[in-house]
Each structure stands twice: as structure tokens, then as C-alpha cells.
């Protein structure tokens, strides 16, 4: 049953900061650390230059501050010394809801995308942020008995949730619960009463079991941006065609179809072993006034993707950031960032 007194906030609502975690030599990034550090410098420079605050988790705070010593707006960056397994804050950062007119930071369980990778330290990050008064203790809520990654769910802030069947019903997350069981849990925890289950769509090299933020994104004004594929010879063609067909059948809570906007699929990018990497333009970050887009050194596709996102966000600036280093570890810009909504962190930080 829908809990009308709970509202899961949409990404594009007012924010205080973006949460990130700097790769270090004890993570899987060790073999390419200088390259990925430069990528993080570019991301955080792009954010802070546009007056977006960043809270950056780091293994060594002094090293971190030195790395970002040339920022034009250094006051926009706050570093927090913290242990973590990996840098994908999207999937272990808290989810923001308003419950009975009170802000609540929900700390769901994270188990390394279905027990694929170590996640013991990642799973404690929100608790540690509470202990350090980044998250206010009276707002923190322990929901870690249920596994839920931020990249697996999209909301319009009005009771609708978009997700994928492959991810949420996978047996290694919550015991393979059915859609009906999960609908009840999502209603109780997030207050959503309209869940759209996407049954198709999978990218080669994806470790997440089809996170929704690689495939389809809710946007304001009854809009969904989605990853398309027009090349019949591409291995994704059939699966993404089925996904597109299902999206045309989705209806909002008023029974109306969605405005569908198709994003291009980047040309294939491969790792050193010849395996395809899960590059996607759907993995963008929306802030109050700017959409930060991953780009992949493909001028025609990159430009088309940025122009396409402007259709959904006409009042936003759209900024492209080269995320080829991130894709080498099977993630991209949205995966590496988590919005912290206004009123959900300690105001004294900035």
C-alpha cells in the first residue's frame, strides 16, 4: 500500500552537494591511478567551477587536498577521510526521502552488486558519514536489511519509480523476491505507488545486472530518456529494441504515455583483453542548473547525446566530461557521483 506521507526525491530537486570517492592504490584503480585521478580532477573542476559543492571521500586527506590545490573555487570542495572498497558512491550513498515532513537519509544495504565484489567498507560509508556529522544523526535511518543500489532506481519525485527486473529480482540481492513482494517493500520504504519494471536492456560488460541509470532515465514533464541502438549489426540491437518497445507501453499515474527521447549508443569501446565495456550516455548527472554528461572521445555521438539531453533539460547547461578512464572499470559519471539533496547534510560544511 502506498505510504502517502513518504516521498522519494527526484535527482533534479535542490541539492547541497555531490558525494564522490577518490580512487586510491588499494582499489581496483591502482594499475591506472594517474589516469583516473586526472579524470576526477576534471569532474570536480567542472562541478566546482559551476558552483556545485563536492564532498570527497579519500584515503589520505593531505594527498587529496594537494591533488585539488588548483581549483578556482576550493571552498566548494570538502574532503572526508574514509575507508571504502570502491569509488561508485551512486550505489552505496544514501537515498533521500521526506517522511511526515521530515528529511530522512535512508542507508540501504550494499553487497557489491549481488556479491560480485567486496563491499564491507562501502556498506559502512553512510554510517561513518553520520558519525562524522556529514549526515545529521537525527536524519539517518538504517535500512541495511534490504539491498538497494542508487543506480538501480529512478524516481520522478511524485510516487513513480523506474527500475529493471534483472537487477532488483536477482537472487544474490534480496533472495530473488518477486515483483509483487518488491512493490510492497518499495512502497513501505520509499513511498512509491507506481513502479515501472523494465524487463529488457543489458549492456555488454555491465557488472550491475542492468542498472536503470545505464538504460533509461526519468526526467521532468513526463519524459524518459533512454539508450537506443540503430545499428542492426550491434550486439545490443535486439535487446535495446525490445526495451524501446516496452517503454512505449509504459504509462504514468494518470494513464498517459511518456515522452520518449532516444539517446545514441556510443561506438564500441573495448578493454585490453578485447572485451566490450558498458559505455552509455544515459549515465549523466543532473544538478540544479547543470547536466553533466559522460563523453567518450566520439565527437559525432558525444555532440548528438548532449544535444539530445538538452531537449529534456532546456533550462540547464549541458557539460560534457571525458569518462573514458571511468569506463575501464565498467562505470561512468553517474555511477561515480551521488547527489545530496538540500537539507539532507550538515549545512555547516559549506
C-alpha positions as CSV (number, residue, x, y, z in Angstrom):
1,X,0.0,0.0,0.0
2,X,1.3,3.4,-1.0
3,X,2.5,5.5,2.0
4,X,1.4,8.9,1.0
5,X,3.4,10.5,3.8
6,X,6.8,9.3,2.3
7,X,8.2,11.0,-0.8
8,X,11.4,9.8,-2.6
9,X,13.1,12.8,-4.0
10,X,13.9,13.2,-7.7
11,X,17.6,13.8,-8.7
12,X,16.9,17.2,-10.2
13,X,15.5,18.7,-7.0
14,X,17.5,21.2,-5.0
15,X,20.9,19.8,-3.8
16,X,23.6,20.8,-1.3
17,X,26.5,18.7,-2.7
18,X,27.6,15.8,-4.7
19,X,29.2,12.8,-3.0
20,X,32.3,11.2,-4.6
21,X,35.2,9.0,-3.5
22,X,38.7,9.4,-4.8
23,X,40.4,6.2,-6.2
24,X,43.5,5.1,-4.3
25,X,46.2,2.5,-4.5
26,X,44.2,-0.1,-2.5
27,X,41.3,-0.1,-5.0
28,X,41.0,-1.7,-8.5
29,X,42.2,1.6,-10.0
30,X,45.7,1.0,-8.8
31,X,47.0,0.0,-12.2
32,X,45.8,3.2,-13.8
33,X,45.8,5.6,-10.9
34,X,47.3,8.7,-12.5
35,X,44.8,8.5,-15.4
36,X,41.8,8.1,-13.2
37,X,43.0,10.9,-10.8
38,X,43.1,13.2,-13.8
39,X,39.6,12.3,-14.7
40,X,38.5,13.1,-11.1
41,X,40.3,16.4,-11.3
42,X,38.3,17.2,-14.5
43,X,35.0,16.1,-12.9
44,X,35.4,18.0,-9.7
45,X,36.8,21.1,-11.5
46,X,33.7,21.1,-13.8
47,X,31.4,20.8,-10.8
48,X,33.0,23.4,-8.6
49,X,33.6,25.8,-11.4
50,X,29.8,25.8,-11.7
51,X,29.2,26.4,-8.0
52,X,28.3,22.8,-7.3
53,X,29.6,21.6,-3.9
54,X,31.5,18.3,-3.6
55,X,32.1,16.1,-0.6
56,X,35.0,13.8,-1.5
57,X,35.8,10.7,0.4
58,X,39.6,10.0,0.4
59,X,42.0,7.6,1.9
60,X,44.6,10.3,2.6
61,X,43.2,13.7,3.2
62,X,46.5,15.6,2.8
63,X,47.2,13.9,-0.5
64,X,43.7,14.7,-1.7
65,X,43.9,18.4,-0.8
66,X,47.2,18.6,-2.7
67,X,45.8,16.9,-5.7
68,X,43.0,19.5,-5.9
69,X,45.1,22.5,-4.9
70,X,44.5,24.4,-8.2
71,X,40.7,24.6,-8.0
72,X,39.3,28.0,-8.7
73,X,36.6,27.5,-6.1
74,X,38.4,25.5,-3.4
75,X,35.7,26.3,-0.8
76,X,33.3,24.2,-2.9
77,X,35.3,21.0,-2.0
78,X,35.2,19.3,1.3
79,X,37.3,16.2,1.9
80,X,36.4,13.4,4.4
81,X,39.0,10.8,5.3
82,X,37.2,7.4,5.0
83,X,37.8,3.8,4.2
84,X,36.0,2.4,1.2
85,X,36.3,-0.5,-1.2
86,X,35.5,1.3,-4.4
87,X,34.5,4.7,-5.8
88,X,31.0,4.1,-7.0
89,X,29.1,6.3,-4.5
90,X,25.9,6.1,-6.5
91,X,25.3,2.6,-5.2
92,X,26.2,3.0,-1.6
93,X,25.3,6.6,-0.9
94,X,22.0,7.3,1.0
95,X,18.7,7.8,-0.7
96,X,16.7,10.8,0.3
97,X,13.0,10.8,1.3
98,X,10.8,13.2,3.1
99,X,8.7,11.3,5.7
100,X,6.0,13.1,7.6
101,X,7.6,16.4,6.5
102,X,11.0,15.3,8.0
103,X,14.1,14.6,6.0
104,X,15.3,11.1,6.2
105,X,18.7,9.7,4.8
106,X,18.0,6.0,4.1
107,X,21.0,3.8,4.3
108,X,20.2,0.6,2.3
109,X,22.4,-2.4,2.2
110,X,25.1,-2.7,-0.4
111,X,26.6,-6.1,-1.2
112,X,28.9,-5.5,-4.2
113,X,26.2,-5.8,-6.9
114,X,25.0,-9.2,-5.8
115,X,28.1,-10.5,-4.1
116,X,30.4,-9.9,-7.1
117,X,32.9,-7.7,-5.3
118,X,34.0,-6.9,-1.7
119,X,31.8,-4.2,-0.2
120,X,32.3,-4.4,3.6
121,X,33.8,-0.9,3.8
122,X,31.4,0.6,1.2
123,X,28.5,-0.7,3.2
124,X,29.6,1.4,6.2
125,X,30.2,4.7,4.5
126,X,26.8,6.3,5.3
127,X,27.1,5.2,9.0
128,X,30.6,6.8,9.1
129,X,29.3,9.9,7.5
130,X,26.7,10.1,10.2
131,X,29.4,9.6,12.9
132,X,31.3,12.5,11.3
133,X,28.2,14.7,11.3
134,X,28.2,15.0,7.5
135,X,24.8,13.3,7.6
136,X,22.8,14.6,10.6
137,X,22.3,11.8,13.1
138,X,18.6,12.5,13.6
139,X,18.0,12.1,9.9
140,X,20.0,8.9,9.4
141,X,17.9,5.7,9.1
142,X,19.4,2.2,9.0
143,X,17.7,0.3,6.1
144,X,20.5,-2.2,5.5
145,X,18.4,-5.2,5.9
146,X,17.3,-4.6,2.3
147,X,19.8,-4.4,-0.6
148,X,19.2,-1.4,-2.8
149,X,21.7,0.5,-5.0
150,X,21.1,4.1,-6.1
151,X,21.9,3.3,-9.7
152,X,19.1,0.7,-9.8
153,X,16.2,3.1,-9.2
154,X,14.9,6.3,-10.8
155,X,12.1,8.4,-9.5
156,X,10.1,11.5,-10.6
157,X,9.6,12.6,-7.0
158,X,5.9,12.1,-7.4
159,X,5.5,8.5,-6.4
160,X,6.7,6.8,-9.6
161,X,9.8,4.5,-9.6
162,X,11.6,3.1,-12.7
163,X,13.8,0.1,-12.3
164,X,14.9,-3.2,-14.0
165,X,13.7,-6.7,-13.4
166,X,17.2,-8.2,-13.8
167,X,18.7,-6.1,-11.0
168,X,16.0,-6.0,-8.3
169,X,14.8,-9.6,-8.6
170,X,18.3,-11.1,-8.8
171,X,18.7,-13.9,-6.2
172,X,22.0,-12.5,-4.7
173,X,20.5,-9.3,-3.6
174,X,17.3,-10.0,-1.7
175,X,16.8,-13.7,-2.2
176,X,15.1,-13.3,-5.6
177,X,11.9,-11.7,-4.3
178,X,9.1,-11.3,-6.8
179,X,8.0,-8.0,-8.3
180,X,4.9,-8.1,-6.1
181,X,6.9,-8.5,-3.0
182,X,9.3,-5.8,-4.0
183,X,6.5,-3.4,-4.9
184,X,5.3,-3.7,-1.3
185,X,8.8,-3.1,0.1
186,X,9.5,-0.2,-2.2
187,X,6.1,1.4,-1.2
188,X,6.9,0.9,2.5
189,X,10.4,2.2,2.4
190,X,10.3,4.8,-0.4
191,X,6.7,5.7,-0.6
192,X,6.4,4.9,-4.3
193,X,3.0,3.7,-5.6
194,X,3.7,3.3,-9.3
195,X,6.6,1.0,-10.2
196,X,7.7,0.6,-13.8
197,X,9.6,-2.6,-14.3
198,X,11.8,-2.7,-17.4
199,X,12.3,-6.3,-18.5
200,X,14.8,-5.7,-21.3
201,X,18.1,-3.8,-21.8
202,X,21.5,-5.1,-21.0
203,X,24.9,-3.7,-21.9
204,X,28.0,-5.9,-22.5
205,X,30.5,-5.6,-19.7
206,X,27.9,-4.4,-17.2
207,X,28.6,-5.8,-13.7
208,X,25.3,-4.4,-12.2
209,X,22.7,-6.7,-13.7
210,X,21.3,-3.8,-15.8
211,X,21.2,-0.8,-13.6
212,X,18.5,1.6,-14.8
213,X,20.9,4.5,-14.9
214,X,22.7,2.9,-17.9
215,X,19.5,2.4,-19.8
216,X,16.6,4.8,-19.1
217,X,16.3,8.0,-17.0
218,X,13.2,9.7,-15.8
219,X,13.1,13.5,-16.5
220,X,10.7,16.3,-15.7
221,X,7.5,16.8,-17.6
222,X,6.6,13.1,-18.1
223,X,9.7,12.3,-20.0
224,X,12.0,9.3,-20.2
225,X,15.5,9.5,-21.9
226,X,16.6,6.0,-23.0
227,X,19.6,4.3,-24.7
228,X,18.8,3.3,-28.2
229,X,20.7,1.4,-30.9
230,X,20.2,1.9,-34.6
231,X,22.9,-0.4,-35.9
232,X,21.4,-3.8,-36.7
233,X,24.9,-5.4,-36.6
234,X,25.5,-4.3,-33.0
235,X,25.1,-7.0,-30.3
236,X,22.8,-4.7,-28.4
237,X,20.3,-4.1,-31.2
238,X,17.7,-6.7,-30.5
239,X,17.7,-6.2,-26.7
240,X,17.5,-2.4,-26.8
241,X,14.8,-2.6,-29.5
242,X,12.7,-4.7,-27.1
243,X,13.4,-2.2,-24.3
244,X,12.2,0.6,-26.5
245,X,9.0,-1.3,-27.4
246,X,8.3,-1.8,-23.7
247,X,8.9,1.9,-22.9
248,X,6.2,2.8,-25.4
249,X,3.8,0.8,-23.4
250,X,4.6,2.4,-20.0
251,X,2.0,4.9,-18.6
252,X,2.2,7.4,-15.9
253,X,-0.1,7.5,-12.9
254,X,-2.7,9.4,-15.0
255,X,-2.6,6.7,-17.6
256,X,-0.7,8.8,-20.1
257,X,2.2,7.6,-22.3
258,X,5.7,9.1,-21.6
259,X,7.5,11.4,-23.9
260,X,10.4,9.2,-25.1
261,X,13.7,10.7,-26.1
262,X,16.3,8.3,-27.6
263,X,20.0,8.7,-26.7
264,X,22.6,7.3,-29.2
265,X,24.7,4.4,-28.2
266,X,28.4,5.1,-28.1
267,X,30.6,3.3,-30.7
268,X,32.0,0.1,-29.0
269,X,34.8,0.6,-26.5
270,X,37.0,-2.4,-25.6
271,X,39.4,-3.1,-22.8
272,X,42.9,-4.5,-23.3
273,X,41.6,-8.1,-23.4
274,X,39.2,-7.2,-26.2
275,X,36.0,-7.3,-24.0
276,X,33.4,-4.6,-24.7
277,X,32.9,-2.0,-22.0
278,X,29.4,-0.7,-21.0
279,X,29.6,2.9,-22.3
280,X,26.3,4.7,-22.2
281,X,25.2,8.3,-22.4
282,X,22.3,7.6,-20.0
283,X,24.8,7.8,-17.2
284,X,24.6,11.6,-16.8
285,X,24.3,13.6,-13.5
286,X,21.6,16.2,-13.1
287,X,22.2,19.1,-10.7
288,X,20.1,22.2,-10.0
289,X,21.2,24.1,-13.1
290,X,23.6,21.8,-15.0
291,X,23.5,18.3,-16.6
292,X,27.0,16.8,-16.5
293,X,27.3,14.3,-19.4
294,X,29.8,11.5,-19.9
295,X,31.5,11.7,-23.3
296,X,33.9,9.1,-24.9
297,X,36.1,10.9,-27.4
298,X,33.5,10.3,-30.2
299,X,32.7,13.8,-31.5
300,X,29.6,13.0,-33.5
301,X,28.0,10.7,-30.9
302,X,29.1,12.9,-28.0
303,X,27.6,16.0,-29.6
304,X,24.3,14.3,-30.5
305,X,24.0,12.9,-27.0
306,X,24.5,16.4,-25.4
307,X,22.0,18.0,-27.8
308,X,19.5,15.2,-27.1
309,X,19.7,15.8,-23.3
310,X,19.0,19.5,-23.8
311,X,15.6,18.5,-25.1
312,X,14.7,17.2,-21.7
313,X,16.5,19.9,-19.8
314,X,16.1,23.1,-21.8
315,X,16.9,25.4,-18.9
316,X,20.0,23.5,-17.9
317,X,23.6,24.0,-19.1
318,X,24.9,20.7,-20.5
319,X,28.6,20.0,-19.9
320,X,30.5,17.0,-21.3
321,X,33.2,15.3,-19.3
322,X,35.6,12.7,-20.8
323,X,34.8,9.5,-18.9
324,X,36.9,7.0,-20.9
325,X,39.0,6.4,-17.8
326,X,35.9,5.5,-15.7
327,X,34.5,3.1,-18.3
328,X,37.7,1.0,-18.0
329,X,36.3,-0.1,-14.6
330,X,32.8,-0.6,-16.0
331,X,31.2,2.6,-14.7
332,X,30.7,6.2,-15.7
333,X,29.8,9.7,-14.4
334,X,26.5,8.9,-12.7
335,X,28.0,5.8,-11.1
336,X,30.8,7.9,-9.5
337,X,28.5,10.6,-8.1
338,X,25.6,10.8,-5.7
339,X,23.5,13.9,-5.2
340,X,23.0,15.0,-1.6
341,X,19.7,17.0,-1.5
342,X,19.3,20.3,0.2
343,X,18.6,19.9,3.9
344,X,20.0,16.3,4.0
345,X,23.5,17.1,5.1
346,X,25.2,19.4,7.7
347,X,24.8,23.0,6.4
348,X,28.0,24.0,8.3
349,X,30.1,22.1,5.7
350,X,29.7,24.8,3.1
